[in-house]
């Protein structure tokens, strides 16, 4: 091969190498920043989903009542009975198979909580709690969904 031809091939390869972009530390920093942002967005989406599920379990039913909370569990001979408390202060006792006010059918009652089946076949898990459920607050004119007031702590 002649010297000119070899020089042209070398220059052509060198110019191709100069045009190829080599990743830099800055590129790595950009990728890491994108990864952190996507992780934060994923976590936010998971939290919003959990909040929506929690709010849906406390939404009012067709009778206008919120789902009750489970205040106490007692029983004998293998039958657990739960004391359920409503946001208006009303109470009801029930065991598995019983129907609570608001058309909730008690699926199970135990120390871990109770499972209720709503009139629309939703299964609602009700943990054992010492507080009554929150009262719904009427929706504002802004069109947002209703929010719920936290129950007040009893005076000590």
C-alpha positions in Angstrom: 0.0 0.0 0.0 1.3 3.4 -0.8 2.1 5.9 1.9 -0.7 8.3 0.7 -3.3 5.6 0.8 -2.2 4.6 4.3 -2.2 8.2 5.5 -5.8 8.7 4.1 -7.1 5.5 5.8 -5.4 6.6 9.1 -6.9 10.1 8.9 -10.3 8.7 8.0 -10.3 6.4 11.1 -9.0 9.2 13.3 -11.8 11.5 12.2 -14.4 8.8 12.7 -13.1 8.3 16.3 -13.3 12.0 17.0 -16.9 12.1 15.8 -17.9 9.2 18.2 -19.1 10.6 21.5 -17.4 9.1 24.5 -19.5 9.0 27.7 -18.3 11.4 30.4 -18.7 11.7 34.2 -21.3 14.3 33.5 -23.4 11.8 31.6 -23.2 9.4 34.5 -24.3 12.2 36.9 -27.3 12.9 34.6 -28.2 9.2 34.5 -28.0 9.0 38.3 -30.1 12.1 38.7 -32.8 10.7 36.4 -32.8 7.5 38.3 -33.3 9.3 41.6 -36.1 11.4 40.2 -37.8 8.3 38.7 -37.5 6.5 42.1 -39.0 9.4 43.9 -41.9 9.6 41.4 -42.5 5.8 41.8 -42.5 6.1 45.6 -45.0 9.1 45.3 -47.3 7.0 43.0 -47.2 4.1 45.5 -48.0 6.4 48.4 -50.9 8.0 46.5 -52.3 4.6 45.6 -52.1 3.5 49.3 -53.8 6.8 50.3 -56.5 6.3 47.8 -57.1 2.7 49.0 -57.3 3.9 52.6 -59.7 6.7 51.7 -61.9 4.3 49.7 -62.3 2.0 52.7 -63.5 5.0 54.7 -65.9 6.4 52.1 -69.5 6.6 52.8 -71.9 3.9 51.7 -75.3 4.3 50.2 -76.8 5.0 53.6 -74.4 7.9 54.2 -72.4 6.2 56.9 -68.7 5.7 57.0 -67.4 2.2 57.6 -67.1 1.4 61.4 -63.9 0.9 63.3 -63.3 -2.2 65.5 -62.8 -1.1 69.1 -62.7 -4.4 71.0 -62.7 -8.2 70.4 -64.0 -10.7 72.9 -65.5 -14.1 72.8 -65.6 -17.6 74.1 -65.7 -21.2 72.7 -63.9 -20.1 69.6 -66.4 -17.4 68.6 -65.0 -13.9 68.4 -67.3 -11.0 68.8 -66.3 -7.5 67.8 -67.5 -4.1 69.2 -67.8 -1.8 66.2 -67.9 2.0 66.6 -69.3 4.5 64.0 -68.3 8.1 63.5 -71.6 9.3 65.0 -70.7 7.4 68.3 -73.1 4.5 67.6 -71.9 1.0 68.5 -72.8 -2.5 67.4 -71.6 -5.9 68.3 -71.2 -8.6 65.7 -69.6 -12.0 64.9 -68.7 -13.5 61.6 -71.9 -13.8 59.5 -73.7 -11.0 61.2 -74.9 -7.8 59.4 -73.9 -4.4 60.8 -75.7 -1.1 60.2 -74.8 0.3 56.8 -75.3 -3.1 55.2 -71.8 -4.5 56.1 -71.6 -8.2 56.4 -68.9 -9.4 58.9 -66.7 -11.9 57.2 -64.3 -12.4 60.2 -63.4 -11.0 63.6 -60.0 -11.5 65.3 -57.3 -9.8 67.2 -55.7 -8.6 63.9 -58.9 -6.8 63.0 -62.1 -7.6 61.1 -63.1 -8.1 57.5 -66.3 -6.6 56.3 -68.1 -7.0 53.0 -69.8 -3.8 51.8 -73.1 -3.8 49.9 -71.1 -3.4 46.7 -69.1 -6.6 47.4 -65.9 -4.6 48.4 -63.9 -6.3 51.2 -62.9 -3.8 53.8 -60.2 -4.6 56.3 -60.8 -2.9 59.6 -57.9 -2.9 62.1 -58.4 -3.0 65.8 -58.4 0.7 66.8 -59.3 2.7 69.9 -60.6 5.6 67.9 -63.9 6.0 66.1 -63.7 6.5 62.3 -63.4 10.0 61.0 -66.5 12.0 60.1 -66.9 13.0 56.4 -66.6 16.7 55.7 -68.8 18.1 53.0 -67.0 18.7 49.7 -66.1 22.3 49.0 -67.3 24.1 45.9 -63.9 23.6 44.3 -65.0 20.1 43.1 -62.4 18.3 45.1 -63.3 15.0 46.7 -64.4 15.1 50.3 -61.8 15.1 53.0 -62.1 13.4 56.4 -61.6 15.0 59.8 -59.3 13.1 62.2 -61.0 12.1 65.4 -60.3 14.1 68.5 -58.2 12.6 71.2 -60.3 11.9 74.4 -59.6 14.1 77.4 -57.3 12.5 79.9 
